[in-house]
Amino acid sequence: MAVNVETLEKLERRIILTVAADLINGEIESRLKRLSRTVKADGFRPGKVPMSVVAQRYGQSVQYEVVNDRIGQAFNEATNEAQLRVAGAPRITQKNDAPEGQLAFDATFEVYPEVTLGDLSGAEVERIATEVSEAAIDRTIEILRKQRRTFGLRPQAEGAAETDRITIDFEGKIDGEPFSGGKAEAFQFIVGEGQMLEQFDQAVRGMKVGESKTFPLQFPADYHGKDVAGKEADFMVTVKKIEAPNLPDVDDALAKALGIKDGTVEGLRADVKKNLEREVKFRVQARNKGAVMDALSKAAELDVPQALVAGETERLIEGARADLKQRGVKDAETTPIPPEIFKPQAERRVRLGLVVAELVRTKGLQAKPEQLQAHIEELSQSYEKPAEVMRWYLSDRQRMSEVEAVVIENNVTEYVLGCAKVIDKVLPFDDLMAAQ
């Protein structure tokens, strides 16, 4: 039987679904009978509850289940018959003018769009490249030295300087009144490493053990403590202890302490360079992939199914709630989050997903087994036990799906870069690492 499909607007379609009332009623009666064998009710033995009692208690819910099942089956059969690719769940509403002996429903839904890929040869894409310099290796080794530094008491006559670890008592007041979090004893921080507000950090420089000082401090308007944000406080600080840093020398002993196999400075530098190159590769890939996706989105023509956008928006909201919960935000699960915040991002994701899927399908850019293996091997190399990490990926279907998605995106990136007008640009190492 031919299915009459009504086009409403762009991707929206409507079809009428009909189901015989006798079929629905028969299924309801059958399910209630099966239910009566196990249902329990006061005053009756199991399996002996009268059907009238079972129907009164469970009839409405069973009817809802049966109608949903039958309408769902009818919808799938109708859309398959009409060869429609349904995007998202349909909206089902019952009609009042059904033929005698029938139940009729309107099913309104969206279909997947036709994706037209434009001529990529005219698209301009910036492709960056970054080299790992000797200076970058030096700075990384300096960070490793800081992570293993020790501290020793600075002579009492000397004031606190940059990189010193200082122990202080402090108390802050706003308009002469103490405020929450404004007082501490034996508080420790390292001067010049951004652990304190810049005004506070500058105020303690040069202070000596036993010295006290009072100074004003202006809290930023966007300070995380809302009660004090944008306000000015007066702080009284007393220095209890000053410790100067002692960094280990860059020698074979440091290399051995860091687990370098050959225990040499040359081996340490080679290991640092290898790790930096891996990080640079992933960051460069992400930047270039973003540029490619922007070009793809501009070159493609399609309507975006709003049902898919709504679903993606909901996933983004759930992700935001999970992030808030992880940060310890109270009532994160019920905090109001307006969907409008995420809708542009969700629409972009859906649009790109449809464009990428079409490109993968038409150009054969699916992930090959050897590509998946190579990507997992590369990911595992940054861990202490690569073999265990590989097994961790390979043993879980969800993790493998995530790896497959990354490999496919890499394939798409390489394909588009091979078609488009590429503008090559060298991005300094520091700029790449500083970018979010």
Secondary structure, 3 states (H helix, E strand, C coil): CCCCCEEEECCEEEEEEEEEHHHHHHHHHHHHHHHHCCCCCCCCCCCCCCHHHHHHHHHHHHHHHHHHHHHHHHHHHHHHHCCCCEEEEEEEEECCCCCCCEEEEEEEEEECCCCEECCHHHCEEEEEECCCCHHHHHHHHHHHHHHCCEEEECCCCCCCCCCCEEEEEEEEEECCEEEEEEEEEEEEEECCCCCCCHHHHHHHCCCCCCCEEEEEEECCCCCCCCCCCCCEEEEEEEEEEEEEEECCCCCHHHHHHCCCCCCCHHHHHHHHHHHHHHHHHHHHHHHHHHHHHHHHHHHEECCCCHHHHHHHHHHHHHHHHHHHHHCCCCCCCCCCCCHHHCHHHHHHHHHHHHHHHHHHHHHCCCCCHHHHHHHHHHHHCCCCCHHHHHHHHHCCHHHHHHHHHHHHHHHHHHHHHHHCEEEEEECCHHHHHHCC
